[in-house]
Each structure stands twice: as structure tokens, then as C-alpha cells.
Amino acid sequence: MKKSDPLEGAAPAAASPAPISAEAEIRRRQRSRSLVMALALGAFVVLLYAITIVRVGGQ
């Protein structure tokens, strides 16, 4: 019994490297994700700071 190849019938991979515009698009997306993560981390730090101030100030 022969196993079927999951890539059977798939288009062959491109032999040439990705065009520069595609690389620029990848970098732009990475920068965008990095900015979102930095903002989320900053918001989390501010939230923890505010919670700490409220808890310590109440005692």
C-alpha cells in the first residue's frame, strides 16, 4: 500500500528568491506587530503600576 504524498499536485516552489518588494512587505508587517506588542506591554506595565499605587495607597 503506497502512502499518498501531501504535496502531490502542488505547484513547484519558486527557484528565485523573493522579490525585494515582498521582503519589504514582510519587514513592514514585522514592525507593525512589534509596535502592537510594545504598546500592549506598555499598557500592561501601566496597569500593574496603577493597581500597585491603589493597593499601597489604601493602607
PyMOL Python script that loads the backbone (N, CA, C, O; Angstrom):
from pymol import cmd

cmd.read_pdbstr("""\
ATOM      1  N   MET A   1       0.839  -1.171   0.000  1.00  0.00           N
ATOM      2  CA  MET A   1       0.000   0.000   0.000  1.00  0.00           C
ATOM      3  C   MET A   1       0.885   1.236   0.000  1.00  0.00           C
ATOM      4  O   MET A   1       1.737   1.395   0.874  1.00  0.00           O
ATOM      5  N   LYS A   2       0.686   2.101  -0.967  1.00  0.00           N
ATOM      6  CA  LYS A   2       1.506   3.298  -1.129  1.00  0.00           C
ATOM      7  C   LYS A   2       0.851   4.471  -0.400  1.00  0.00           C
ATOM      8  O   LYS A   2      -0.347   4.721  -0.533  1.00  0.00           O
ATOM      9  N   LYS A   3       1.686   5.192   0.385  1.00  0.00           N
ATOM     10  CA  LYS A   3       1.182   6.382   1.060  1.00  0.00           C
ATOM     11  C   LYS A   3       1.066   7.513   0.045  1.00  0.00           C
ATOM     12  O   LYS A   3       1.905   7.640  -0.847  1.00  0.00           O
ATOM     13  N   SER A   4       0.041   8.324   0.178  1.00  0.00           N
ATOM     14  CA  SER A   4      -0.099   9.457  -0.737  1.00  0.00           C
ATOM     15  C   SER A   4       0.756  10.622  -0.245  1.00  0.00           C
ATOM     16  O   SER A   4       0.872  10.860   0.957  1.00  0.00           O
ATOM     17  N   ASP A   5       1.333  11.318  -1.166  1.00  0.00           N
ATOM     18  CA  ASP A   5       2.171  12.464  -0.859  1.00  0.00           C
ATOM     19  C   ASP A   5       1.274  13.678  -0.647  1.00  0.00           C
ATOM     20  O   ASP A   5       0.478  14.008  -1.526  1.00  0.00           O
ATOM     21  N   PRO A   6       1.384  14.366   0.522  1.00  0.00           N
ATOM     22  CA  PRO A   6       0.521  15.514   0.768  1.00  0.00           C
ATOM     23  C   PRO A   6       0.779  16.667  -0.195  1.00  0.00           C
ATOM     24  O   PRO A   6      -0.086  17.521  -0.389  1.00  0.00           O
ATOM     25  N   LEU A   7       1.957  16.695  -0.795  1.00  0.00           N
ATOM     26  CA  LEU A   7       2.290  17.775  -1.725  1.00  0.00           C
ATOM     27  C   LEU A   7       2.050  17.379  -3.176  1.00  0.00           C
ATOM     28  O   LEU A   7       2.369  18.134  -4.094  1.00  0.00           O
ATOM     29  N   GLU A   8       1.502  16.221  -3.371  1.00  0.00           N
ATOM     30  CA  GLU A   8       1.262  15.756  -4.732  1.00  0.00           C
ATOM     31  C   GLU A   8       0.302  16.708  -5.442  1.00  0.00           C
ATOM     32  O   GLU A   8      -0.765  17.032  -4.922  1.00  0.00           O
ATOM     33  N   GLY A   9       0.685  17.139  -6.605  1.00  0.00           N
ATOM     34  CA  GLY A   9      -0.145  18.052  -7.384  1.00  0.00           C
ATOM     35  C   GLY A   9       0.061  19.512  -7.022  1.00  0.00           C
ATOM     36  O   GLY A   9      -0.537  20.390  -7.644  1.00  0.00           O
ATOM     37  N   ALA A  10       0.907  19.792  -6.016  1.00  0.00           N
ATOM     38  CA  ALA A  10       1.160  21.175  -5.632  1.00  0.00           C
ATOM     39  C   ALA A  10       2.104  21.819  -6.633  1.00  0.00           C
ATOM     40  O   ALA A  10       2.899  21.139  -7.282  1.00  0.00           O
ATOM     41  N   ALA A  11       2.008  23.123  -6.751  1.00  0.00           N
ATOM     42  CA  ALA A  11       2.888  23.857  -7.656  1.00  0.00           C
ATOM     43  C   ALA A  11       4.315  23.791  -7.119  1.00  0.00           C
ATOM     44  O   ALA A  11       4.514  23.822  -5.904  1.00  0.00           O
ATOM     45  N   PRO A  12       5.302  23.701  -7.990  1.00  0.00           N
ATOM     46  CA  PRO A  12       6.690  23.673  -7.530  1.00  0.00           C
ATOM     47  C   PRO A  12       7.089  25.007  -6.889  1.00  0.00           C
ATOM     48  O   PRO A  12       6.568  26.065  -7.240  1.00  0.00           O
ATOM     49  N   ALA A  13       8.009  24.925  -5.959  1.00  0.00           N
ATOM     50  CA  ALA A  13       8.484  26.142  -5.290  1.00  0.00           C
ATOM     51  C   ALA A  13       9.273  26.993  -6.275  1.00  0.00           C
ATOM     52  O   ALA A  13       9.925  26.474  -7.182  1.00  0.00           O
ATOM     53  N   ALA A  14       9.207  28.293  -6.087  1.00  0.00           N
ATOM     54  CA  ALA A  14       9.934  29.216  -6.955  1.00  0.00           C
ATOM     55  C   ALA A  14      11.431  29.045  -6.719  1.00  0.00           C
ATOM     56  O   ALA A  14      11.881  28.931  -5.579  1.00  0.00           O
ATOM     57  N   ALA A  15      12.177  29.028  -7.783  1.00  0.00           N
ATOM     58  CA  ALA A  15      13.622  28.842  -7.678  1.00  0.00           C
ATOM     59  C   ALA A  15      14.309  30.146  -7.316  1.00  0.00           C
ATOM     60  O   ALA A  15      15.372  30.129  -6.694  1.00  0.00           O
ATOM     61  N   SER A  16      13.726  31.275  -7.691  1.00  0.00           N
ATOM     62  CA  SER A  16      14.368  32.565  -7.426  1.00  0.00           C
ATOM     63  C   SER A  16      13.956  33.070  -6.047  1.00  0.00           C
ATOM     64  O   SER A  16      12.879  32.731  -5.556  1.00  0.00           O
ATOM     65  N   PRO A  17      14.810  33.879  -5.422  1.00  0.00           N
ATOM     66  CA  PRO A  17      14.464  34.434  -4.110  1.00  0.00           C
ATOM     67  C   PRO A  17      13.301  35.413  -4.233  1.00  0.00           C
ATOM     68  O   PRO A  17      12.978  35.888  -5.321  1.00  0.00           O
ATOM     69  N   ALA A  18      12.676  35.704  -3.085  1.00  0.00           N
ATOM     70  CA  ALA A  18      11.525  36.605  -3.081  1.00  0.00           C
ATOM     71  C   ALA A  18      11.938  37.989  -3.571  1.00  0.00           C
ATOM     72  O   ALA A  18      13.041  38.447  -3.272  1.00  0.00           O
ATOM     73  N   PRO A  19      11.082  38.642  -4.304  1.00  0.00           N
ATOM     74  CA  PRO A  19      11.411  39.992  -4.764  1.00  0.00           C
ATOM     75  C   PRO A  19      11.589  40.941  -3.583  1.00  0.00           C
ATOM     76  O   PRO A  19      11.082  40.682  -2.491  1.00  0.00           O
ATOM     77  N   ILE A  20      12.288  42.007  -3.797  1.00  0.00           N
ATOM     78  CA  ILE A  20      12.583  42.959  -2.736  1.00  0.00           C
ATOM     79  C   ILE A  20      11.288  43.548  -2.177  1.00  0.00           C
ATOM     80  O   ILE A  20      11.197  43.798  -0.975  1.00  0.00           O
ATOM     81  N   SER A  21      10.303  43.770  -3.015  1.00  0.00           N
ATOM     82  CA  SER A  21       9.052  44.337  -2.525  1.00  0.00           C
ATOM     83  C   SER A  21       8.384  43.389  -1.529  1.00  0.00           C
ATOM     84  O   SER A  21       7.772  43.846  -0.563  1.00  0.00           O
ATOM     85  N   ALA A  22       8.492  42.089  -1.745  1.00  0.00           N
ATOM     86  CA  ALA A  22       7.926  41.119  -0.808  1.00  0.00           C
ATOM     87  C   ALA A  22       8.689  41.154   0.515  1.00  0.00           C
ATOM     88  O   ALA A  22       8.084  41.049   1.582  1.00  0.00           O
ATOM     89  N   GLU A  23       9.993  41.300   0.453  1.00  0.00           N
ATOM     90  CA  GLU A  23      10.794  41.390   1.669  1.00  0.00           C
ATOM     91  C   GLU A  23      10.452  42.661   2.433  1.00  0.00           C
ATOM     92  O   GLU A  23      10.386  42.650   3.662  1.00  0.00           O
ATOM     93  N   ALA A  24      10.238  43.744   1.720  1.00  0.00           N
ATOM     94  CA  ALA A  24       9.860  44.998   2.371  1.00  0.00           C
ATOM     95  C   ALA A  24       8.499  44.854   3.043  1.00  0.00           C
ATOM     96  O   ALA A  24       8.290  45.387   4.133  1.00  0.00           O
ATOM     97  N   GLU A  25       7.582  44.147   2.414  1.00  0.00           N
ATOM     98  CA  GLU A  25       6.263  43.918   2.997  1.00  0.00           C
ATOM     99  C   GLU A  25       6.383  43.077   4.273  1.00  0.00           C
ATOM    100  O   GLU A  25       5.695  43.344   5.258  1.00  0.00           O
ATOM    101  N   ILE A  26       7.243  42.078   4.256  1.00  0.00           N
ATOM    102  CA  ILE A  26       7.460  41.245   5.445  1.00  0.00           C
ATOM    103  C   ILE A  26       8.011  42.093   6.579  1.00  0.00           C
ATOM    104  O   ILE A  26       7.548  41.989   7.714  1.00  0.00           O
ATOM    105  N   ARG A  27       8.992  42.927   6.282  1.00  0.00           N
ATOM    106  CA  ARG A  27       9.587  43.795   7.303  1.00  0.00           C
ATOM    107  C   ARG A  27       8.547  44.766   7.860  1.00  0.00           C
ATOM    108  O   ARG A  27       8.521  45.019   9.064  1.00  0.00           O
ATOM    109  N   ARG A  28       7.692  45.309   6.995  1.00  0.00           N
ATOM    110  CA  ARG A  28       6.662  46.248   7.428  1.00  0.00           C
ATOM    111  C   ARG A  28       5.691  45.557   8.391  1.00  0.00           C
ATOM    112  O   ARG A  28       5.297  46.134   9.405  1.00  0.00           O
ATOM    113  N   ARG A  29       5.313  44.328   8.067  1.00  0.00           N
ATOM    114  CA  ARG A  29       4.409  43.576   8.948  1.00  0.00           C
ATOM    115  C   ARG A  29       5.081  43.259  10.280  1.00  0.00           C
ATOM    116  O   ARG A  29       4.442  43.320  11.331  1.00  0.00           O
ATOM    117  N   GLN A  30       6.361  42.921  10.237  1.00  0.00           N
ATOM    118  CA  GLN A  30       7.079  42.635  11.479  1.00  0.00           C
ATOM    119  C   GLN A  30       7.147  43.876  12.367  1.00  0.00           C
ATOM    120  O   GLN A  30       6.959  43.796  13.581  1.00  0.00           O
ATOM    121  N   ARG A  31       7.422  45.036  11.738  1.00  0.00           N
ATOM    122  CA  ARG A  31       7.458  46.285  12.503  1.00  0.00           C
ATOM    123  C   ARG A  31       6.104  46.583  13.115  1.00  0.00           C
ATOM    124  O   ARG A  31       6.012  47.012  14.266  1.00  0.00           O
ATOM    125  N   SER A  32       5.059  46.355  12.346  1.00  0.00           N
ATOM    126  CA  SER A  32       3.699  46.600  12.822  1.00  0.00           C
ATOM    127  C   SER A  32       3.380  45.715  14.025  1.00  0.00           C
ATOM    128  O   SER A  32       2.853  46.191  15.030  1.00  0.00           O
ATOM    129  N   ARG A  33       3.702  44.425  13.918  1.00  0.00           N
ATOM    130  CA  ARG A  33       3.463  43.507  15.038  1.00  0.00           C
ATOM    131  C   ARG A  33       4.300  43.894  16.253  1.00  0.00           C
ATOM    132  O   ARG A  33       3.823  43.815  17.385  1.00  0.00           O
ATOM    133  N   SER A  34       5.535  44.309  16.027  1.00  0.00           N
ATOM    134  CA  SER A  34       6.404  44.709  17.130  1.00  0.00           C
ATOM    135  C   SER A  34       5.843  45.935  17.836  1.00  0.00           C
ATOM    136  O   SER A  34       5.887  46.015  19.064  1.00  0.00           O
ATOM    137  N   LEU A  35       5.322  46.884  17.082  1.00  0.00           N
ATOM    138  CA  LEU A  35       4.745  48.086  17.675  1.00  0.00           C
ATOM    139  C   LEU A  35       3.519  47.735  18.503  1.00  0.00           C
ATOM    140  O   LEU A  35       3.354  48.253  19.607  1.00  0.00           O
ATOM    141  N   VAL A  36       2.665  46.876  17.996  1.00  0.00           N
ATOM    142  CA  VAL A  36       1.471  46.457  18.743  1.00  0.00           C
ATOM    143  C   VAL A  36       1.880  45.759  20.032  1.00  0.00           C
ATOM    144  O   VAL A  36       1.298  46.020  21.084  1.00  0.00           O
ATOM    145  N   MET A  37       2.872  44.875  19.968  1.00  0.00           N
ATOM    146  CA  MET A  37       3.323  44.174  21.166  1.00  0.00           C
ATOM    147  C   MET A  37       3.929  45.147  22.174  1.00  0.00           C
ATOM    148  O   MET A  37       3.698  45.004  23.375  1.00  0.00           O
ATOM    149  N   ALA A  38       4.693  46.126  21.717  1.00  0.00           N
ATOM    150  CA  ALA A  38       5.289  47.115  22.611  1.00  0.00           C
ATOM    151  C   ALA A  38       4.209  47.942  23.299  1.00  0.00           C
ATOM    152  O   ALA A  38       4.300  48.214  24.496  1.00  0.00           O
ATOM    153  N   LEU A  39       3.196  48.341  22.551  1.00  0.00           N
ATOM    154  CA  LEU A  39       2.108  49.112  23.146  1.00  0.00           C
ATOM    155  C   LEU A  39       1.327  48.274  24.159  1.00  0.00           C
ATOM    156  O   LEU A  39       0.954  48.775  25.219  1.00  0.00           O
ATOM    157  N   ALA A  40       1.079  47.008  23.839  1.00  0.00           N
ATOM    158  CA  ALA A  40       0.370  46.127  24.764  1.00  0.00           C
ATOM    159  C   ALA A  40       1.184  45.924  26.044  1.00  0.00           C
ATOM    160  O   ALA A  40       0.626  45.955  27.141  1.00  0.00           O
ATOM    161  N   LEU A  41       2.475  45.720  25.915  1.00  0.00           N
ATOM    162  CA  LEU A  41       3.339  45.547  27.084  1.00  0.00           C
ATOM    163  C   LEU A  41       3.364  46.821  27.922  1.00  0.00           C
ATOM    164  O   LEU A  41       3.290  46.762  29.149  1.00  0.00           O
ATOM    165  N   GLY A  42       3.468  47.969  27.260  1.00  0.00           N
ATOM    166  CA  GLY A  42       3.454  49.249  27.977  1.00  0.00           C
ATOM    167  C   GLY A  42       2.147  49.456  28.733  1.00  0.00           C
ATOM    168  O   GLY A  42       2.153  49.915  29.875  1.00  0.00           O
ATOM    169  N   ALA A  43       1.027  49.118  28.099  1.00  0.00           N
ATOM    170  CA  ALA A  43      -0.272  49.250  28.763  1.00  0.00           C
ATOM    171  C   ALA A  43      -0.358  48.319  29.965  1.00  0.00           C
ATOM    172  O   ALA A  43      -0.912  48.696  30.997  1.00  0.00           O
ATOM    173  N   PHE A  44       0.177  47.124  29.848  1.00  0.00           N
ATOM    174  CA  PHE A  44       0.179  46.170  30.954  1.00  0.00           C
ATOM    175  C   PHE A  44       1.006  46.701  32.118  1.00  0.00           C
ATOM    176  O   PHE A  44       0.591  46.590  33.271  1.00  0.00           O
ATOM    177  N   VAL A  45       2.162  47.272  31.832  1.00  0.00           N
ATOM    178  CA  VAL A  45       3.025  47.827  32.878  1.00  0.00           C
ATOM    179  C   VAL A  45       2.314  48.979  33.578  1.00  0.00           C
ATOM    180  O   VAL A  45       2.346  49.069  34.805  1.00  0.00           O
ATOM    181  N   VAL A  46       1.673  49.860  32.814  1.00  0.00           N
ATOM    182  CA  VAL A  46       0.945  50.983  33.408  1.00  0.00           C
ATOM    183  C   VAL A  46      -0.193  50.465  34.281  1.00  0.00           C
ATOM    184  O   VAL A  46      -0.429  50.992  35.368  1.00  0.00           O
ATOM    185  N   LEU A  47      -0.892  49.446  33.818  1.00  0.00           N
ATOM    186  CA  LEU A  47      -1.983  48.857  34.600  1.00  0.00           C
ATOM    187  C   LEU A  47      -1.470  48.295  35.923  1.00  0.00           C
ATOM    188  O   LEU A  47      -2.059  48.545  36.974  1.00  0.00           O
ATOM    189  N   LEU A  48      -0.377  47.538  35.875  1.00  0.00           N
ATOM    190  CA  LEU A  48       0.192  46.989  37.110  1.00  0.00           C
ATOM    191  C   LEU A  48       0.652  48.101  38.052  1.00  0.00           C
ATOM    192  O   LEU A  48       0.468  47.996  39.265  1.00  0.00           O
ATOM    193  N   TYR A  49       1.238  49.149  37.515  1.00  0.00           N
ATOM    194  CA  TYR A  49       1.682  50.281  38.334  1.00  0.00           C
ATOM    195  C   TYR A  49       0.482  50.935  39.018  1.00  0.00           C
ATOM    196  O   TYR A  49       0.528  51.226  40.213  1.00  0.00           O
ATOM    197  N   ALA A  50      -0.590  51.165  38.260  1.00  0.00           N
ATOM    198  CA  ALA A  50      -1.785  51.798  38.817  1.00  0.00           C
ATOM    199  C   ALA A  50      -2.405  50.925  39.911  1.00  0.00           C
ATOM    200  O   ALA A  50      -2.809  51.430  40.958  1.00  0.00           O
ATOM    201  N   ILE A  51      -2.476  49.634  39.668  1.00  0.00           N
ATOM    202  CA  ILE A  51      -3.030  48.725  40.679  1.00  0.00           C
ATOM    203  C   ILE A  51      -2.177  48.754  41.940  1.00  0.00           C
ATOM    204  O   ILE A  51      -2.711  48.766  43.050  1.00  0.00           O
ATOM    205  N   THR A  52      -0.871  48.766  41.781  1.00  0.00           N
ATOM    206  CA  THR A  52       0.039  48.802  42.930  1.00  0.00           C
ATOM    207  C   THR A  52      -0.146  50.089  43.727  1.00  0.00           C
ATOM    208  O   THR A  52      -0.200  50.050  44.956  1.00  0.00           O
ATOM    209  N   ILE A  53      -0.244  51.221  43.048  1.00  0.00           N
ATOM    210  CA  ILE A  53      -0.420  52.505  43.726  1.00  0.00           C
ATOM    211  C   ILE A  53      -1.741  52.518  44.502  1.00  0.00           C
ATOM    212  O   ILE A  53      -1.788  52.995  45.635  1.00  0.00           O
ATOM    213  N   VAL A  54      -2.797  52.004  43.905  1.00  0.00           N
ATOM    214  CA  VAL A  54      -4.103  51.980  44.565  1.00  0.00           C
ATOM    215  C   VAL A  54      -4.061  51.071  45.793  1.00  0.00           C
ATOM    216  O   VAL A  54      -4.600  51.427  46.842  1.00  0.00           O
ATOM    217  N   ARG A  55      -3.440  49.921  45.679  1.00  0.00           N
ATOM    218  CA  ARG A  55      -3.396  48.977  46.808  1.00  0.00           C
ATOM    219  C   ARG A  55      -2.516  49.512  47.938  1.00  0.00           C
ATOM    220  O   ARG A  55      -2.887  49.397  49.106  1.00  0.00           O
ATOM    221  N   VAL A  56      -1.376  50.084  47.621  1.00  0.00           N
ATOM    222  CA  VAL A  56      -0.471  50.594  48.655  1.00  0.00           C
ATOM    223  C   VAL A  56      -1.046  51.866  49.258  1.00  0.00           C
ATOM    224  O   VAL A  56      -0.905  52.092  50.460  1.00  0.00           O
ATOM    225  N   GLY A  57      -1.681  52.691  48.461  1.00  0.00           N
ATOM    226  CA  GLY A  57      -2.250  53.949  48.962  1.00  0.00           C
ATOM    227  C   GLY A  57      -3.435  53.722  49.869  1.00  0.00           C
ATOM    228  O   GLY A  57      -3.746  54.583  50.691  1.00  0.00           O
ATOM    229  N   GLY A  58      -4.101  52.606  49.751  1.00  0.00           N
ATOM    230  CA  GLY A  58      -5.275  52.326  50.578  1.00  0.00           C
ATOM    231  C   GLY A  58      -4.931  51.872  51.988  1.00  0.00           C
ATOM    232  O   GLY A  58      -5.824  51.808  52.833  1.00  0.00           O
ATOM    233  N   GLN A  59      -3.681  51.557  52.274  1.00  0.00           N
ATOM    234  CA  GLN A  59      -3.314  51.026  53.597  1.00  0.00           C
ATOM    235  C   GLN A  59      -2.903  52.121  54.539  1.00  0.00           C
ATOM    236  O   GLN A  59      -2.564  51.850  55.691  1.00  0.00           O
TER     237      GLN A  59
END
""", "prot")
cmd.dss("prot")
cmd.show_as("cartoon", "prot")
cmd.util.cbc("prot")
cmd.orient("prot")
